[in-house]
Amino acid sequence: MGVEEGVQSEAFAVRGNLVDVVEGRIFPAQVTISQGRIASIAPVAGDQGVYLTPGLVDSHVHVESSMLEPCEFARAALAHGTLGAVCDPHEIANVLGVEGVLFMLGRARSSPFRFSFGAPSCVPATPFETSGAALGADQVRSLLERDDITHLSEVMNYPGVVAGDVGLLEMISAAKRLGKPIDGHAPGLSGQALATYVSRGITTDHEVTSLGEAMEKISLGMRILVREGSAAKDFQALHRLIERHGPMCMFCSDDIHPDDLVRGHIDSLVRRAVRMGHDPVQVLRCASLNPVRHYRMDLGLLRLGDHADFLVVRDLQEFRVERAYLRGRLVAQGGTALVGRDRPEPVNRFEARRISSSDIEVPARGGRMLVIEAEDGSLVTGRAVVKPRVESGLVRSDPVGDVLKIVVVNRYRDQAPAVAFARGFGLASGAIASSVAHDSHNIVAVGVQDEDICAAVDAVMGGGGGIALAAGGRVECLGLPVAGLMSDLEAQEVAGRFARLNDMAGSLGSPLASPFITLSFMALLVIPSLKLSDRGLFDSERFAFTSLWDA
C-alpha cells in the first residue's frame, strides 16, 4: 500500500519539551516520525529550548463567517497552529441546502487540514424567515450516515426541542443511533426547560455568557465551548472554568472574520489563558485533547502511534507557532502556511430584484415605535421605545438620535423589503449592506439616507453577494461570489478589503469595532431580543412577530 497522500514518507526526529496532554506532564523528549506517525518517544536530558504540543482545534466554527472558502480558511488557520476544526456548514446550507454542504466537504478534501463537518440541524433556523433551502429529517439523516459527517450541528431551535418537535427529535435520534455527538445552542436556557433540552441527548453549548449559566449546564453534563469570536466574546467571563471544570471545556470562535483570523486564532486564547496564570497543560487540553476526544477527530495527540500532528513553539506563554506538522508534513512555518491553494468554482443562489427608495418608505402612524438596540461585541440586542423623526408623513432615519433605518431584502424571491429601525450603528451619513446575514443570509442594510441604503444593497446584488458601503454617490464592495458568503481570494486580500470597509464605516461615524459583524446578526432570530427578518420585526423572547408600533 502506498503512503497516504500528504503524509511525510521520510523518517525524521524532533526534540523539544513534550506537552503530554493525556498524562498531564511536560518532559524533554526526542520524537521520531515515520510514515506520518509517531514512531518513538524517547526521554532526553535537559531543557530543549522549544516545546512540542498537539495541534490546536477550533471546537465550533462556521467557516463561511471567515468569508474564506474552506481551503483558504485552512491556510489562514494553519499559520496559527490550528490543525483541525469542528465545523457547522449551516450558513451555506441555508443558501443552497445539501448542495452547499457537499461543496464544503469537497473543498475540505483538497486540504490537509482536519475538517470535522456536521449535519446542519436547523435549516432554516426558524419558520419566521425565508432561506434558500430547507433540510428535513430525511436529508439530515442521510448526511449523518456519511463517514465525512461527524456530528449533528448546533440544534438552535431549542423551543422546538423542549416542546418535542417531531422532526428535530428524528434528527437527534438518528445522530444518537449512529453514535455521533449532538451540538447545542441554548442561550440563557435554564431550569426545567434546560433539563429537558439536555435530556434529549444534546452535549454542548457555545452560547454561554456567564459562569452561573455555565455551572448549571455543566451540572447537567453539558460541555461548554468557551467562545471568543469576532462578534461574541465570552472568554473573559468564562476562563475560570479552565481550572474548575477543565475536562468539560473547549475553545471555539463560532464566527471569526478574516481580519481577525489573519491576526490569530485559537493560539490567541492559549496565549491569553497561560498569561492569566492558567496551567498550560490544562489550557492545551481545552484547545486539543477535549475536542479531539469528544468529536472523535482524526488528529494525533503526540502519543506513540498517533498521526504526527503537532506544533513546535518557542515557549508556552508567548505561544508563537514556529512550525506546524500534519501527518509528519510541515504545513506552516513562521506564521506562514506552506500548502498551496486553488480557487473554487463558485456556487450561488441570488434571485433578488433591485430596490428603490419607495420600496423602503415607512408611513408615520403617530405614537412611538420599537427600535432594535445593537450592542458592540454581542449577538444579543436590546429594545428601545422612541418617538420617530417624521417628515412629510414618513418616518426618517434620525442620525442625531442614532435611530437609523434597517432593511432586510429577501434574496431568494421577489418580495417587498422588511423595514424597521436600529440604534447603535452611529452612522452620521451613508449606509452599509451585507449578504452575510445570519442565519438565512438575505441582504441586510442600515443607513441614514434611503438612496444610500438602496445603492449599498444594489452593490451587494451586483456582486452575487458581498459587503458594501455607500455614501453620497460613492460605493465600495467586497464581493462574496461563493454562495454570497465567501470570497475566492486569498485571506490577506480579503482581510485587507474587509478592514478597509470597516474603517470607512468608522469614518462615517460608526463607533462599533466592526459594524459589518454587528449588522450580520441583526436578522438572527434565535438570539434575543429584537431582530428583523425578511418577513418583519421579530421578538425573539416571545418567538413571534411584533409591530414596529407595538409600543
N, C-alpha and C positions, 0 to 999 in steps of 0.2 A: 504494500500500500504506500502511495506517495505521501510526502509530508503535506499536511493541511495548508491550503493556500493562506499566505500571510504569516506563516509561522517561520521563525528563525531556525534554520536547519543546522547551522554550525553551533557546536558547543562553545560556551564561554562562561566566565565566572565574574562575579562582582563581590566586592567586600563592603561592609557597612555595619552600622549598629542596627540590627534587625528588630523591627517592632512587630512582635508576635501578638496580634490582637486576639487570638484564640486562647492562648495560655496566659495572656496578660503580663508579658515581660518584655524587656529590651535587653539584647545581648549582642556582642560583636560576633560576626559570622562571615564566612565565605559561602556564597550561594552559587552553585553550578547549575547552569541551564543547558538542557539538551533537547532537541526536537520540540522546542517551545514549552517545555515543562521544567519544574524544579527537580533536578536530578539528585542533588545532595545539598545539605545544610551542615556545614562544619563550624563549630565554635572556634574562634581565634582569640588571641590575646590583644588587649589594649583598645582604646577608643579609635574607631576607624575614620573619624572626621566627617562622615556622612551617615545618613540614616536610610534604611530600606523600609518602605512602608507599602501596605496594599494600595491599590488604586482607589480613588475616591468614586463615590456613587451619588448621583442626584436621585433621591428616592421618590420624587414625584415631579414631573415637568411636562409641560405642553411644549414640545419642540417648536410648534408653529408660532408661539409667542416670541421666540427669538427673532422672528422674521427671516430665519435662515432655514433652508431645506435640510433634511437630516444629515447629509454628508458634510455640509458646511458647518452645521451646528457641532458635529463631532469634531471637526478640525479645531474649532474655537475652544471646545471643552477640553480636548486632549492637551492643549497648550498649558492648561492649569491643573493637569493631573487627574481630571475626571476621566475614568476609563469606561464607565457604564452609566446608564440612566434608565429609570423606570418611567415609561412614557405613556401618556394618555393622548391618543390621536383624536380626541373629542372635537377639537376645533375644526379640523379638515373634514371629519365625519359629518358635522353639521352642514357643511357646504356640499359635499359630494357623496356622503354615505359610505358604503362598503368600498367603492372605488377609491375614495380618499384614503381609507385605512390601508388598502393594498398598495397604493402609491408610496406611503410611508414605509411599509415593510420592504418594498422593492428597493427603495433608496438606501435603507438600512443595510441591506445585503452588500452594498457597494463600499462599505466602510468597515475597517477592523474594529471600530468602536462597538461595545457590547450594549446594543439597544435591547430593552425589555418592554415590548409594547403590550398594552392591554386592549381588551374589547370595550369600546365606549358603551356605557350603560344607559345614558340619558340623552338620546338624540331624537328630537330636540330636548333641551333640558327641562322645559315646561311646555304645557299646551297653550301658553299665552303669548307665543311669539312664532314667527314664521322662519323656518330653517330651509336649507336647500334639500334636505333629505330627512328621513326618519328610519331608525333602526328598531325593528320589533324584536320580540323574544327569539323568534326562529333565526333571524340574522345574527343576533348576538351569540346564540348557541353555536351556530356554525363557525363563527370567528373563534370562540373559546376552544373549539375542537381542533384548531390548528396548533401545531407544535411551536410556531413562532409567535403565538399569543400566550402570554404568561399569566395573565390575571384579568379580573373584571375591574375595569377602571371606575373611578370615583362615582358612587351612587348618590348623585346630587339631589334627586327628588326624595329627600328624607321624609316629607309629609306622606308621600306615597308609600314608602317602605313601612312607616309606622302604621298607616291605615290598611296595609295588606294588599296593595295594588297587585293584581294577579300577574301582569306582565313583568313587573320588577321582580317579584318573587320567583318567577320562572327563570329569569336570568341568574339570580342568586343561587337557585337550586342547581342550575347547570354548572356554575363555577364550583360549587361545593362537591358535586358528583365527580368532577374532573380533578379535584384536589388543587384548585387554583385560588390564590388569595383574592379577597374582595376589598377594594379600597372604599373608604367612606368620605363623606363631605357633609358635616353636620354642624354648621356654625351656631354656637350658643345653645345647642340642644342639651337638655338635662332632664333629670328626674325620670319618671316612668317612660316618657317618650324616648329618651336616650336608651334606657334599658331595653325597650322593645327593638329599637334600631339595631343595637349591638347583638341582641339575641337572634337576629335573622342571619348572622354569620359575618357581619362586617368587621374588619380587623384593624383599620387605620383611620386616622383623621389628620388632615393638614390644615384645617380651618381653625385650629385652637389659637386663642389670642391671650389667654391668661393662665396663670398657674392653677387657680381654682378649677377652671374648666378642664385643664389637663389632668389634674388629680382625680377628678370624678371619672373621666373617661378611662384613665389607666386602671382605676379600681374595678372597672368592668371588663378589663382585658384588652382594651384598645391600645395600639401603638401610636405614638404621637410623632408626626412628621414635622419637625421644627422648621418653619418656613422663613426664608429670607429671600424674597424676590425683588423685582423692580417696583412692584406696587405694594404688596403686603409684606411687612417686616415685623416678624414676631420673635426673632432670636433674643432680643434684649429681655423680653417678658418671660421667656421660657428656658433660658440657658441653664438655670439651676437644676433642671431635670437631668442634665448630663450626669451629675453626681448622685442625685437621689434615685433616679429611675433609668439609668443608662441603657439597660437591656431593652427598654420599651421606647427608645428614641432613635430617630434617624434625622438626617438633614435633607432639606429639599429647597428648590427655588420656586416651584409651581409655575410662575410666569417670569421669565427673565428676558429683558430686551437686549438688542445687540450691543448697544454702547456699554451696558453693564457687563455683558458676557465677555467682551474682549478685555475688560479690566480684571475680572476674577470670577470664580465660580464657587464650588464647594470648598476649595482651598482657602477662600476668604473666611469662611466660617470656622474651619480648623484653626487658622491663624488667630482669629479673634478669640476663640474659646480658650486656646492654650495661653494666650497673653492675659486672659482674665483669671488665670490660675487653675484651670481645669486640668486634670491628669491627661497627658497626651494620649495614653493608651485608651482611656475611656472615650476621649473625643474621636479617635480614629475608629473605634468600634461603631460609634454612631454614623461615621462617614463611610464605613466599608462593611464591616462584619455583619451588622444588623440588617441592612437592606439585602446583602448577598444571600443571607440565610432565609430571610422572610420571603423573598421573591424567587428563591432558588435560582439565582442568577449564575450564568456560566462565566464566572470570574474567579480567578485564583486569589488566595489569601496568604500567600507566602508560606505555604506548608509543603512538605515533601510530597511530590507527585502532583501538586497543583499546576494549573496553567501558569506560566511565568508572566503574570500580570502584576507589575509593581512599579513603584516610584523610587527615585533617588533624590533626597532633599538634603540641603546643607545642614539645617538644624530644624528642630520641631517647632520652635517658637516663631521663627520667621516663615517657615514652611514655603520656601520658594522651590518649585519643582525644577531640578536640574535636568533630569531625564525621566521619561516615562516609557514603559515597555508593555506591549500586549503580545502574548504568545511568544515571548522572547524577542520580539521585534521592536527596535527603537522607533517609537511613533511620535515623540516630541522631545525637544531639547532646547534648553534656554528660553522657554516661553514661546517656542515656535513649533507648530505641528509639522511632522515630516511625512505626511501622507498626501497624496495627490487629490485632485478634485476634478469632477466633470459636471458640466451644467445640466440640470434636469430638463426634460421636456415638460413644459408647464401643463398642468391640468387646472380647469377652472369652471366656474359657472357664474355668469353675470348677465342678467336679463332685465335690469332696471332701466327706466327711462329717465331722461334729464328732467330736472325740476326747475321751476321758475319761482320768483318771489310770491306770486299769487297763490302758489301751492302751499306756502307755509305761513300765510296770514292767520292771525288769531283775533277774531272779533271780541271786543270787550263785552262783558256781561254785567259789570258792576260788582261791587264787593271785593273780596280779597281772594288770592289764589295760592295754591300749593306750589312750593318751589323745592326742587332737589338740591340738597346741600352736599357738595363734593368735599371730601377731606383728603388732604395731601398724604400720601403714603398708606392709604387704607382703601379696601374694597367696599367698606361699609359707607353708606350715605345717610345723611340726616334729612330732615324736612323742616321747612320754614313756611310761615304764612305771611304773605306780604301784600301790600297794596300795589297793583300793577301800574306801570307807566303807560298811559293811553294817549294816542294821537290819532285824530281823525277816525275815532271809533275802533281803532285797532290797538292791541297790546304790543308794545315795542320793547326791545331789549333796553335795559337801563344800566349802562356801564358805570354810572356814578354809584349806584346801589349794588353793583355787581350781580344783577339779575339778568342773565343772558338767555336768549332763545336757544333751545336744544332741539334737534331734529333727528329722527330715525327714518331712513328710507329703505323700504323693502327692496333688496337687490335681486330677488328671485322671481318677482312678478310685478306687473304694473298695478301699483296701489298708491293711494294718497299717503303722503308722509304723515307720521305722527309728530306732534309738536308739543313741547312743554317748556319750562324754564328752569335754569340751574344757577346756583350761586357757588362761587369758589374758583372759577376759572380766571376771573380777574382781567379779561381782555378789555382794553380801552377802545380797541378798534379791530377790524378784521374777523377772521373765522378760521377754525381748524376742522378737519374732517378725517375719517378713517373707516376703512372696511374691516379693520380688526376691531370687532365689537362683540365681546363675549355675551352669550355663547353662540348665537345664531349667525353672527357676522353679517348682519345688514350694515348699511352705512350710517354712521353716527356723526353728527356735526354740531358744533356750538359756536356762536359768534354774536357780533353786535349788529352789523348791517345784513339785511336779508340778501342783498346782492352778493356779498362776500360768502355767505353760507352756501348759496347756490353755486358759486364759482368753485368753491372747495369741493363740494360734492361732485360737480361735473368733472373735476380733475381726477378724482378717485375713480369714477366710472370710466373715464377715458383711458386709464392705465390698466383696466381689468382688475382694479383693486389698488390700494395703496394708502398712504397717509399724506395729507395735503394741507397747505396753508394759503389763504387768500387775503389780501389786504389792498384796497384801493386800486384794483386792476392788476396787481402783481400776484402771480400764482406759482407756488413751488410744490412739487410732488415727488415722493419716493414711491415708485411703482412696486407693487407686490403681485406679479403675474401668476404665481403659483397659488391657485385657489383664492386669490385675493388676500392671502395671509403671509406669503413668504416670497422673498426675493430670490433671483437666480444668480446674484452677485456674491463676491467674497465678503466675509464677515467684516473686515476692516472698512471696506467701502460702505456697506450698509450701515455700520455703526456711525461712521462719519456723517453720512447724509441724515441719519436719524437725529444725531446730536445737533446738527445744524438747524433742522426744523424745530427742535425743542428750544434752541436759543432764539430763533426768530419769534416763536410764540412768547418767550420771555420778554423780548423787546417790544411786543405789543401790550405788555402789562401783566401777563400771567405770572403769579407768584409760585405756581406749582413746580416742584422739582422736575416732573416730566408730565406736561399737560396731555400728551397723547396717550400715555399709560392710563391716567385718570379717566380720560374720555372713553377709552376702550371698555371700561367697566360700568359705564352709565346705563347699559342695557342688560346688565347681568341680574336677572330677576331672582336668582336663588340666593342672593346676598341682600340683607336688609339695608335701607328701609324703603326708600322710594327710588324707583327706576323708570326708564322709558323703553318700552318695546316698540316694534313697528306697528303694533296694534293699539298703543295708547299708554297713558301713565299707569304705573303698576305699584301697588302697595305690597311689598314683599313680606311684611309682617302678617297681613291678613291673607296673603296669597290670592289677591283679587285685584281687578282693575279699579281705579278710582278716578274721580273727576278732577280736572285742573281747578275747578271751582268748589271743591268739597269743603273748603274752609268755611 
